[in-house]
Amino acid sequence: NETEKPVFTSLKHLLPADIHSFDDIWRIHEVPEGIVFQSYDYLFVYKNDKIEVIKPQNQFHFSFKVNEQLIIHERGIGSFELKNNGLEKMSYEGENADLDISAILETQNKELLICTPGDGIFVLQNGKLKKWDTPVNKLVQQSKIYCASSIAGNYYAFGTILNGLIISDSEGNVIQTLNSNNGIQNNTILSLFVDSNE
């Protein structure tokens, strides 16, 4: 508005009548399909003053914006892409449906790095998942990845539960580790954000 102060606007009146309550909103993404609010029980897609509701087969875990695409994970079922206001299952799923995904990054070659807290990092190539056989993967597998982000200059930042922040180059070589031994207060990194100035 003209005062440049935030103004709260409720969207609740746009929800279907049968949705009275829901759990916390865990992620919010802006994608071509609209603004997506993700809870464990619903995806709310807001566009043109309307809200479309998408329900999971069981329960959504986390969602990830990769380039302009939204990927949603359901534990024990698989990962889905948001397309045409519906969910389309990703082709690599099957034996890997039980992976607990904590982050997804896109490589320079347009492949996906699938980050998991317990099993490390996988690379999705031609519809197949394989371990990302790199020095950083060995380190983050021990440290339990919780979040990750691409940063300027073809680097990746991995926030971990046990070992702070680990930075690698695009080839997976460890560039730097920041933890309670060398400058940060806590070894648990729960979120990463790259500002517009990078």
C-alpha positions in Angstrom: 0.0 0.0 0.0 1.0 3.7 -0.1 2.4 3.6 3.5 4.7 0.7 2.5 3.7 -1.3 5.5 2.6 -4.9 5.3 -1.1 -5.5 5.3 -2.7 -8.8 6.4 -5.3 -10.1 3.9 -7.2 -13.3 4.8 -7.7 -15.8 2.0 -9.8 -18.2 4.2 -13.0 -17.2 2.4 -11.6 -18.7 -0.8 -11.3 -22.2 0.7 -13.8 -24.9 -0.1 -16.6 -25.2 2.5 -15.4 -28.6 3.6 -12.0 -27.4 4.7 -12.4 -25.8 8.1 -9.0 -26.4 9.6 -5.6 -27.7 8.7 -2.1 -28.0 10.2 0.7 -25.6 9.8 1.9 -24.2 6.5 5.4 -25.5 6.1 6.5 -24.1 2.8 5.3 -21.3 0.4 6.5 -21.2 -3.2 5.8 -18.9 -6.1 5.6 -20.9 -9.4 3.9 -20.4 -12.7 0.8 -22.3 -11.4 0.4 -19.7 -8.7 1.4 -19.2 -5.0 1.5 -22.6 -3.4 1.0 -23.1 0.4 2.1 -26.5 1.5 0.9 -28.2 4.7 1.1 -31.9 5.5 -2.5 -32.5 4.5 -3.0 -30.1 1.6 -1.5 -28.0 -1.2 -3.3 -24.7 -1.6 -2.7 -23.2 -5.0 -3.6 -19.5 -5.1 -4.1 -17.8 -8.5 -6.5 -15.2 -9.9 -8.2 -14.8 -6.6 -9.1 -18.5 -6.4 -7.6 -21.4 -4.4 -7.3 -24.9 -5.8 -6.9 -27.6 -3.2 -4.7 -30.7 -3.9 -4.8 -33.6 -1.4 -2.0 -36.2 -0.9 -2.5 -40.0 -1.2 -1.3 -40.2 2.4 0.6 -37.1 3.8 2.9 -34.6 2.1 6.3 -34.3 3.7 8.2 -31.4 2.1 8.1 -29.5 -1.2 11.0 -28.0 -3.2 11.1 -25.3 -5.9 13.7 -26.4 -8.5 14.1 -23.8 -11.2 10.4 -22.9 -11.8 9.1 -26.4 -11.1 7.5 -27.5 -7.8 8.4 -31.0 -6.5 6.4 -32.5 -3.6 7.5 -35.5 -1.6 5.3 -38.1 0.1 7.1 -40.5 2.4 6.7 -44.1 1.4 4.9 -43.1 -1.9 7.3 -41.0 -3.9 7.9 -37.5 -5.4 5.5 -35.6 -7.6 5.7 -32.6 -9.9 2.9 -30.0 -9.8 1.6 -29.8 -13.4 -1.7 -28.3 -14.6 -3.1 -28.0 -11.0 -2.5 -31.7 -10.4 0.4 -34.0 -9.3 2.4 -36.1 -11.7 4.6 -38.8 -10.3 8.2 -38.6 -11.1 9.6 -41.4 -13.1 12.5 -42.5 -10.9 10.3 -43.7 -8.1 9.7 -47.3 -7.0 12.4 -48.8 -5.0 13.4 -45.3 -3.9 10.0 -44.2 -2.6 11.1 -44.6 1.0 13.9 -42.1 0.8 13.4 -39.2 3.2 14.2 -36.2 1.0 15.5 -33.0 2.7 16.5 -30.9 -0.3 16.6 -31.0 -4.1 19.1 -29.0 -6.2 19.6 -28.6 -9.9 23.1 -29.1 -11.4 24.7 -27.2 -14.3 23.7 -30.2 -16.6 20.0 -29.9 -15.5 20.2 -33.1 -13.5 18.8 -33.2 -10.0 20.7 -33.8 -6.7 18.3 -35.5 -4.3 19.5 -34.9 -0.7 18.5 -37.2 2.1 19.4 -36.9 5.8 20.3 -40.6 6.2 21.5 -41.8 2.8 23.4 -38.8 1.5 23.1 -37.4 -2.0 21.8 -39.1 -5.1 22.0 -37.7 -8.7 19.0 -38.3 -11.0 20.3 -39.1 -14.4 18.0 -40.4 -17.2 15.3 -41.4 -14.8 17.7 -43.4 -12.6 19.0 -42.5 -9.1 22.6 -43.2 -8.3 24.8 -42.2 -5.4 26.7 -38.9 -6.0 30.2 -40.4 -5.6 32.0 -37.3 -4.3 34.0 -36.2 -1.2 31.2 -34.0 0.0 28.7 -36.8 -0.1 30.7 -38.9 2.3 30.9 -35.9 4.7 27.2 -34.9 4.6 26.1 -38.5 4.9 27.7 -38.6 8.3 26.5 -35.1 9.2 22.8 -35.5 8.1 21.6 -33.0 5.5 18.6 -30.9 6.6 18.6 -28.3 3.9 20.6 -27.2 0.8 20.9 -24.3 -1.6 22.8 -23.5 -4.8 25.0 -20.4 -4.4 26.8 -18.1 -6.9 29.9 -19.4 -8.7 28.6 -23.0 -9.1 28.8 -23.9 -5.4 26.4 -25.8 -3.2 25.7 -25.1 0.5 24.5 -28.0 2.7 23.0 -27.3 6.1 23.4 -30.3 8.4 22.1 -31.4 11.8 25.4 -32.5 13.2 28.2 -30.5 11.5 27.0 -27.0 10.6 27.4 -25.7 7.1 29.3 -27.5 4.4 30.1 -25.8 1.1 31.2 -27.7 -2.0 31.9 -26.9 -5.6 29.7 -28.3 -8.4 32.0 -31.4 -8.7 31.4 -32.3 -5.0 34.7 -31.2 -3.6 34.5 -29.8 -0.1 35.5 -26.1 -0.1 34.6 -25.1 3.4 33.0 -26.3 6.6 31.6 -23.9 9.2 30.6 -25.4 12.5 30.9 -24.7 16.3 34.7 -25.3 16.1 35.3 -22.4 13.8 32.8 -19.7 14.1 29.1 -20.6 14.3 27.2 -21.0 17.5 25.3 -24.2 16.7 26.0 -27.2 14.5 22.4 -27.6 13.5 21.4 -25.6 10.4 17.6 -25.8 9.8 17.3 -23.3 6.9 19.3 -21.6 4.2 18.5 -18.5 2.2 20.4 -16.9 -0.6 19.7 -13.2 -0.7 19.2 -11.2 -3.9 22.8 -9.9 -3.7 24.2 -13.4 -3.3 
